Amino acid sequence: MAELNLPTDPMILLSYVNTKLRDFYPSLDALCEDADVSKDEIIKKLAAIDYAYNAELNKFV
């Protein structure tokens, strides 16, 4: 198993996970198992996207 170095930016992480799922893995569980990372950790980081995205939009309002 390879250690997965997750991006810290939630939007980059989302893109990274989507690419891995599209090109290499049939499910998030398979990606997490192969990379030896916690599915909960990824889900927690992705949950920040709505907040981060809205904060970016609010900068311009």
Protein Blocks (a to p, Z undefined) as FASTA:
>chain_A
ZZddddfblklmmmmmmmmmmmmpgbfklmmmmnopafklmmmmmmmmmmmmmmmmmmmZ
Z
